[in-house]
Amino acid sequence: MTTSALTSSVGDLAADPEKAAACSVVSRVNAAWDKNDAEEFAAVYAEDATLILSGDRFFEGRQHIAEELALSFKGPHKGTRLLADVVSFHWIAPGLAAIVTEGGVIAPGEDTFIWDRALRATWVAAKQENGEYLVTAYQNGRRADGALKGEGEH
């Protein structure tokens, strides 16, 4: 498996072409990240999409996403790759999906991510008039942050 390949623990995506189309946003984002291509990355997001990343980073709109990712790919994420595994999928409505992934950022020279870079993310993918799915909302959190004091995983 390559780092941009889409894996899923929610069943065979090939058996459901519409589900596979919705989940394709994940593999398209991974592929763009692996190339450190901010424009290709942002093209998977709707014009008015929101992107919330760990570290209290909030980006609104495709152009803002492209600008911020371009800076990131020139700086702290230069040469990194992204891995995501679909662990949950739900149709919210026809053509509107909620997808949860687990994975992480893989540093140059590494084969897998370390726990400090492990992520869990929620994606909302919406079918466009042309039939393509785009991300309308995305939020991730570092799994290393753990539960709040006094809380466990439920």
C-alpha positions as CSV (number, residue, x, y, z in Angstrom):
1,M,0.0,0.0,0.0
2,T,1.3,3.5,-0.8
3,T,0.7,6.3,1.6
4,S,-1.8,7.9,-0.7
5,A,-3.9,4.7,-1.1
6,L,-7.3,4.8,0.5
7,T,-7.8,2.0,3.0
8,S,-11.0,1.4,4.9
9,S,-12.1,-0.6,7.8
10,V,-15.8,0.2,7.0
11,G,-16.2,-2.4,4.3
12,D,-15.4,-2.9,0.6
13,L,-15.7,0.5,-1.0
14,A,-15.7,-1.1,-4.5
15,A,-19.0,-2.8,-3.6
16,D,-20.7,0.7,-3.3
17,P,-19.6,3.1,-6.1
18,E,-21.4,6.1,-4.5
19,K,-19.7,5.5,-1.1
20,A,-16.4,5.0,-2.9
21,A,-16.9,8.3,-4.8
22,A,-17.6,10.1,-1.5
23,C,-14.5,8.6,0.1
24,S,-12.4,9.5,-2.8
25,V,-11.9,12.9,-1.2
26,V,-9.6,11.2,1.3
27,S,-7.3,9.6,-1.3
28,R,-7.3,12.8,-3.4
29,V,-6.2,14.9,-0.4
30,N,-3.6,12.3,0.5
31,A,-2.2,12.3,-3.0
32,A,-2.0,16.1,-3.1
33,W,-0.3,16.2,0.3
34,D,2.2,13.5,-0.7
35,K,3.2,15.8,-3.6
36,N,3.2,18.9,-1.3
37,D,0.8,20.5,-3.9
38,A,-1.3,23.1,-2.1
39,E,-3.4,23.9,-5.2
40,E,-4.2,20.3,-5.9
41,F,-5.0,19.9,-2.1
42,A,-7.3,22.9,-2.1
43,A,-9.1,21.8,-5.3
44,V,-10.6,18.9,-3.3
45,Y,-12.4,21.4,-1.0
46,A,-15.5,23.4,-2.0
47,E,-15.1,27.1,-2.6
48,D,-16.7,27.9,0.8
49,A,-15.2,25.0,2.7
50,T,-13.8,25.2,6.2
51,L,-10.7,23.4,7.4
52,I,-9.8,23.2,11.1
53,L,-6.5,21.7,12.0
54,S,-5.0,20.8,15.4
55,G,-3.1,23.7,16.9
56,D,-6.2,26.0,16.7
57,R,-5.8,26.6,12.9
58,F,-8.9,27.7,11.1
59,F,-9.1,28.3,7.3
60,E,-12.2,29.3,5.5
61,G,-12.6,29.1,1.7
62,R,-10.6,27.2,-0.9
63,Q,-8.2,30.2,-1.6
64,H,-7.3,30.5,2.1
65,I,-6.8,26.8,2.3
66,A,-4.4,26.9,-0.7
67,E,-2.5,29.8,0.7
68,E,-2.0,28.3,4.1
69,L,-1.0,24.9,2.8
70,A,1.5,26.4,0.4
71,L,3.2,28.0,3.4
72,S,3.1,24.8,5.4
73,F,4.5,22.8,2.5
74,K,7.4,25.2,2.3
75,G,7.9,25.1,6.1
76,P,7.0,22.5,8.7
77,H,5.4,20.0,6.4
78,K,7.9,20.1,3.6
79,G,8.5,16.6,2.2
80,T,5.9,15.0,4.5
81,R,3.3,12.5,3.4
82,L,-0.2,11.9,4.8
83,L,-1.9,8.6,5.6
84,A,-5.6,8.2,6.4
85,D,-7.7,5.1,7.0
86,V,-11.5,5.5,6.8
87,V,-12.8,4.1,10.0
88,S,-16.4,5.4,9.9
89,F,-18.8,6.4,7.2
90,H,-22.4,7.6,7.3
91,W,-24.7,9.1,4.8
92,I,-26.2,12.3,6.3
93,A,-28.5,12.7,3.3
94,P,-28.3,11.6,-0.4
95,G,-25.0,13.0,-1.7
96,L,-23.8,14.2,1.7
97,A,-21.4,12.0,3.7
98,A,-19.7,12.1,7.1
99,I,-16.4,10.3,7.0
100,V,-14.0,9.7,10.0
101,T,-10.4,8.8,9.3
102,E,-7.4,7.8,11.4
103,G,-3.8,8.2,10.3
104,G,-1.1,10.8,10.6
105,V,1.7,12.8,9.0
106,I,4.7,10.9,7.9
107,A,8.0,12.8,8.1
108,P,10.7,12.6,5.4
109,G,12.7,9.4,5.7
110,E,10.0,7.6,7.8
111,D,7.8,4.7,6.8
112,T,5.0,5.5,9.2
113,F,3.9,8.3,11.5
114,I,4.8,8.5,15.2
115,W,2.1,8.8,17.9
116,D,2.7,12.6,18.2
117,R,1.6,13.0,14.6
118,A,-1.4,10.6,14.8
119,L,-4.6,12.2,13.8
120,R,-8.3,11.5,13.9
121,A,-10.4,13.6,11.5
122,T,-14.0,14.2,10.5
123,W,-14.8,15.1,6.9
124,V,-18.1,16.2,5.4
125,A,-18.2,15.4,1.6
126,A,-20.9,16.8,-0.6
127,K,-21.7,15.8,-4.1
128,Q,-21.5,18.6,-6.6
129,E,-23.7,19.3,-9.6
130,N,-21.0,17.6,-11.8
131,G,-21.2,14.4,-9.7
132,E,-17.8,15.0,-8.0
133,Y,-17.5,14.9,-4.3
134,L,-15.7,17.8,-2.5
135,V,-14.9,18.4,1.1
136,T,-17.2,21.1,2.6
137,A,-15.9,20.8,6.2
138,Y,-12.9,19.1,7.8
139,Q,-11.6,19.0,11.4
140,N,-8.8,17.0,12.9
141,G,-7.3,16.5,16.3
142,R,-4.1,15.0,17.4
143,R,-4.7,11.6,19.1
144,A,-1.7,12.2,21.4
145,D,-3.7,15.0,23.1
146,G,-5.9,12.4,24.7
147,A,-9.0,12.8,26.7
148,L,-9.7,15.6,29.0
149,K,-8.7,15.0,32.6
150,G,-11.3,12.8,34.3
151,E,-12.7,11.5,31.0
152,G,-12.0,8.2,29.3
153,E,-12.8,7.0,25.8
154,H,-16.4,6.0,25.6
